[in-house]
Amino acid sequence: MPELPEVEVTRRSFADRIEGASVREVRMGKPLRWPLGHAESALVGKTVGTVVRRGKYLWMPLVPGGGLLMHLGMSGSLSFSDDPGPAGAHDHFDLWTNRGCLRLHDPRRFGAIVWGEGPDQGLVGRLLQGLGVEPFSLEWTAQHLRDGVAGRRVSIKQALLAGDIVVGVGNIYASEALFRAGIHPATPAQRVGLARCEKLVAAVREVLGEAVEAGGSSLKDFRDTHGNAGHFQLSTRVYDRAGQPCTVCLTPVRRLVQGQRSTYFCVRCQRP
């Protein structure tokens, strides 16, 4: 599933090119997770504003009034080009502008394109409410994390993945951040004190920042709007390295399953 780094890489790869473009045509294919919620023809003539990211969502304002909230789902990707060719069986949304066509390709159709009068209204507002703070924001502090995990008996990794404390720390990045912070992934969240929260906040920022610079992670089919794959998966320190030596102490990396997801860790470097 595309996580924060992949969504941010996607945004950066087309936001500047499409900003200021005029919408000429909209095509919807097979139904996605939620309906568009607006007449396609009513979008024609609007001007694309500045595309921003909130968690794993992209908000694209359309002037005057309203905008589109986009989510890549489990396997979705966006492309933006002058000539994308005929829409294929898994191409479910085309936004044709005077600068090119923004197309959503989503084989599993868990993605979404939703109209909203604003990012805090209607279905769009309901989808965005309750999201945690952005990991690169000033709000993401050790005290914020400590307050968020207080009283939580779930593991610290599951608390990170929940998305209501901080957004965008997906499975790969949670494993990597916990390794760098020296915290065992099965540690009950409520037991992670302020000092270790400080290390974890820094590790989350570091890992996500490196992932964005590497173009994200392409474990299966993720591509940015230029068609480029990400490379962060080639430099992970524990993720998908079960049985291989830890990059710090050479102890074999272990794997466990938490919430039906694989977690990778070093038993020597990461303490409960």
Secondary structure, 3 states (H helix, E strand, C coil): CCCHHHHHHHHHHHHHHHCCCEEEEEEECCCCCCCCCCCHHHHCCCEECCCEEECCEEEEEEECCCEEEEECCCCCEEEEECCCCCCCCCEEEEEEECCEEEEEECCCCCCEEEEECCCCCHHHHHHHCCCCECCCCCCCCHHHHHHHHCCCCCEHHHHHHHCCCECCCCHHHHHHHHHHHCECCCCEHHHCCHHHHHHHHHHHHHHHHHHHHCCCCCCCCCCCCCCCCCCHHHHCCCCCCCCCECCCCCCECEEEEECCEEEEECCCCCEC
